[in-house]
Amino acid sequence: MPIHSIWGQKRRTASPTRSLLMPTLGAGIVIALLLSACSSAPESLESASWQLTDLGGVPPIPGSVATIQFDATGSVNGTTGCNSYSGPYETQRADIEMGPLRTTLMACPGALGVQETAFFAVLERTTSYGIEGDTLTFFNSHSDTIATFTRLSNELPGTAWDVTSYNTGTEAVRSLIIDTQITLLFGEDGSVTGNASCNTYNGTYQLEGDRITIGPLATTRMACQEPQGVMEQEMQYLTALQNSAVWAISNTRLELRDSGGALQVQATPGE
């Protein structure tokens, strides 16, 4: 998805202004103007990961999580709520240019597909940004707000996650059965709760740096027959969760691994 550069146009319009003003301004005034301009530079985009809260005046589809993250190497990545994407970006003060972007090729039915199309269109039309508190705002060339995001925490306590895959205990990592959901919530009080596919569960967790201890866990005792394999999935997930020894949040994704480095649980931000 090519995005046309805006730098050349801005340089051409800025040069005549400089040539007219610079000979007539005193050195002190010039320095003051430069200092004022520098003070208005926005916070670094790399300071956080961001979750979409408004797309062209419309909130994200309930249950979908669209994100964006910028790293210091000039790469932008995230998810649209359906597919993941990545590509280059450039900034010049508050101006920004993103793309071309590459995406995964999952089918996005109905409203998810509409949201994804609108999301990429917004990224293509974004020419500047601003950060105020925990809010990132994208603007088009007319300085209209076209998207807003909220800062995601890189701390674990007080976060909620939707599990996307888990270790089956046979050295395999498996995605969830279609039409099932597993949630994972880390309370600020050291509690861990969620839905394991059929039953709800609760327990405790302890952190020491990037080390984590989870459990023991207690669950309700419902027996679910549908979809096929859901109870096996639940048992394997709860075992994997309690096998977790190391945690990390990267590119808005939570990964829990055992002491040997094997992935146990992977999750994306939930509600």
Secondary structure by P-SEA (a helix, b strand, c coil): cbbbbaaaaaaaaaaaaaaaccccccaaaaaaaaaaaaaacccccccbbbbbcccccccccccbbbbccccccbbbbbbcccccbbbbbbbcccbbbbccbbbbbccccaaaaaaaaaaaaaaaacccccccccbbbbbcccccccbbbbbbbcccccbbbbbccccccccccccccccbbbbbbbccccbbbbbcccccccccccccccbbbbccccccbbbbccccaaaaaaaaaaaaaaaccbbbbcccbbbbbcccccccbbbcccc
